[in-house]
Amino acid sequence: MRRALFPGSFDPITLGHLDIIKRGVKLFDEVIVAIGVNSEKKYMFSLEDRKRFLEETFKDEPKVKIMTYKGLTIDFCKEINAQFILRGLRNPADFEFEKAIAHTNRKLSKIETVFLLTAARTSYISSSIVREVIRNNGDYTVLVPDSVRVK
């Protein structure tokens, strides 16, 4: 089985994440969407909300599993027997950042990172932009899946 891990904070999941995951499902037998837990980071949405957003978004996609993890991503990959890490690239800055992580992960393990370029229609979307739109009462719904609802 070709299993890929798509890690992130998903605070919240965006249409860009959705695009990468849907395309990843075509390449792998299973995609584990994993919410990394970092106690140092301040999140807008609780871990439970972020997990619920993802589970609702992919409830009809049996090849996508939602999990949470702490610690190094490569350690979690080994724990769940994922041979690949799936990452999306929006721009050259993403590439430089992700390249360094991918080289480090490959040096520390045999896990390969697979990069997909985001679709042009979603390449400008980031979770931080969505959070800013939400904070300022803008229409965030055009940037996220229907499962993301702000109270």
Secondary structure by P-SEA (a helix, b strand, c coil): cbbbbbccccccccaaaaaaaaaaaacccbbbbbbbbbccccccccaaaaaaaaaaaaccccccccccccccaaaaaaaacccbbbbbbccaaaaaaaaaaaaaaaaaccbbbbbbccccccccccaaaaaaaaaaccccccccccccccc
